[in-house]
Amino acid sequence: MLAYRHEVWNALFDLDAASQISDLLDIGAVRSEESELWYVTITVNSVEPCGAVTCYFNDGDCFSLDYREYNP
């Protein structure tokens, strides 16, 4: 995770600054139709996805943050 820790930090800062759904969409966050969980993809060298920061969003706040690493 050391190689992409700055990407994770950037995602966390962006999520902290988000106050409405459109802010999440602006940073590239996605949500599946079956879940209320939002995902912000973390990439290596801005190309290869290596994981995602996940959270729930309610009333302008992100909570239950987690990092899910993708395993090939």
C-alpha positions, -999 to +999 in steps of 0.1 A: +000+000+000+030+023+004+032+028-034-003+043-036-009+058-001-011+093-015-040+082-037-058+068-006-051+101+013-065+121-017-096+100-018-101+105+020-096+143+017-121+144-011-147+123+008-142+145+039-149+176+017-180+161+001-213+176+014-237+163-012-241+135-038-229+157-066-196+161-048-192+123-047-199+121-084-173+149-091-145+128-076-155+097-095-173+078-068-198+052-079-226+033-062-243+001-073-281+001-074-283-028-049-262-010-022-259+023-004-221+018-003-200+043-023-167+033-040-138+056-049-113+035-070-076+038-061-052+032-090-015+026-094+001+052-117-034+064-126-039+033-147-043+000-129-070-003-102-056-017-070-084-011-045-112+012-034-121+034-005-156+026+005-181+046+026-217+053+033-230+088+027-259+104+046-268+140+054-236+154+040-213+130+059-193+100+050-191+072+076-180+036+079-149+042+057-129+012+046-102+003+022-108-028+000-077-041-018-083-059-051-066-093-054-061-106-089 
